[in-house]
Amino acid sequence: MFVGLRERKAQSNPWYHGGAGGRTRTSREVRSLPEGSKKKGRYTKMSNMFSLKGKTALITGAIYGIGFAIAEAYAAQGAKIIFNCLNEKDLEKGYANYKEKGIDAKGYICDVTNEEKVQEMVADIEKEFGGIDILVNNAGMIKRIPMLEMKAEEFRQVVDVDLNGPFIVSKAVIPGMIKQKHGKIINICSMMSELGRETVSAYAAAKGGLKMLTKNIASEYGAYNIQCNGIGPGYIATPQTAPLRERQPDGSRHPFDSFIVAKTPAERWGTADDLKGPAIFLASEASDFVNGHILYVDGGILAYIGKQPE
């Protein structure tokens, strides 16, 4: 009975290899399979597995920082870069930054929390570029206010940008991804998707929610060959965090700098460049069977209890 079941499965499914008692198809047999049974990109050469040539990537809020670094990486792999920002001043700054790097990017003025405007932006992108292959939900904000001092409106503002925004933009691009039968959504999460910390109750709540939104999108739309994953950056050295890394007058580290280095097995802050490889992986065919995962790029900080006091 079981032999017959394996035979029937093998006849109906060219990928079935028979389990413990079956056999794997040879490379010659695989190459001779009907074209419709081959998953696009499955037999891509290793050198092309991470290529983004011909892909269109929308990276929200990518005028500087982490989003801009990811855009740089995607452009180097052949992707067309599209970004959004809130106003004309930021748009000009974004274009200047991309021009300096030799990247031909297209920018839009669009608030990710405005569903109507997001739908219009996505429709324009699809009309001009034929579709969106990669979405990186990078736009975000943080308010460092003790919970008891934080107004509900301030809490809502952070959640609106950091959680509702990714929901709104993802909702706008998913129909096109379903139509084109592929898509990559990458949500920029945080270590606060896993941990709490003083003064960031709204941010931690939003990023924790974004982690679960990532998993739910993967669950709901994985059958359409859409992969939704997240990147959780550790503490990244940026111009915004520079004051926290400056040496004190006596030559010692800033207290927060010492805290981060002591908590990180790599014993350093991350850089925006550290995020480029993981971002390329999650946007490329190399991650076609990775879905609903949060990849923490944190130097090991989430795995580490910290140094023992001397």
GIKAMO-V59470 format. One record per run of one state. SS is the DSSP state (2 for helix, 1 for strand, 0 for the rest). FROM is the first residue (numbers start at 1). LEN is the number of residues. If there is no record, write none. Layout:
# GIKAMO-V59470
SS/FROM/LEN ; SS/FROM/LEN
This chain:
# GIKAMO-V59470
0/1/1 ; 2/2/11 ; 0/13/6 ; 2/19/3 ; 0/22/5 ; 2/27/5 ; 0/32/3 ; 2/35/3 ; 0/38/8 ; 2/46/3 ; 0/49/7 ; 1/56/5 ; 0/61/4 ; 2/65/12 ; 0/77/3 ; 1/80/6 ; 0/86/2 ; 2/88/13 ; 0/101/4 ; 1/105/5 ; 0/110/5 ; 2/115/15 ; 0/130/4 ; 1/134/4 ; 0/138/9 ; 2/147/3 ; 0/150/2 ; 2/152/29 ; 0/181/2 ; 1/183/6 ; 0/189/2 ; 2/191/3 ; 0/194/7 ; 2/201/24 ; 0/225/1 ; 1/226/8 ; 0/234/2 ; 1/236/1 ; 0/237/2 ; 2/239/7 ; 0/246/9 ; 2/255/9 ; 0/264/6 ; 1/270/1 ; 0/271/3 ; 2/274/10 ; 0/284/1 ; 2/285/3 ; 0/288/6 ; 1/294/4 ; 0/298/3 ; 2/301/3 ; 0/304/7
